Amino acid sequence: MVNTQIFEWSSVKETSFDLKAYLSERRSLVEAVLEQSITVVYPEILYESMRYSLLAGGKRLRL
């Protein structure tokens, strides 16, 4: 059954959500989890390469 009730904009309460602030707060959490997701492997150059590839910018949402 289709809801034919008319939506009234006057009944909508305006909410304030700052997406930029939210993403900034979450950024440090994401970076920490990514850092913990890889372990040191030997040879160390392999670890550094993996770390660079994972943590380099451009793969996550930018502000």
Buried (B, 14 or more C-beta within 10 A) or exposed (E): EEEEEEEEEEEEEEEEEEEEEEBEEEEEEEEEEBEEEEEEEEEEEEBEEBBEEEEEEEEEEEE
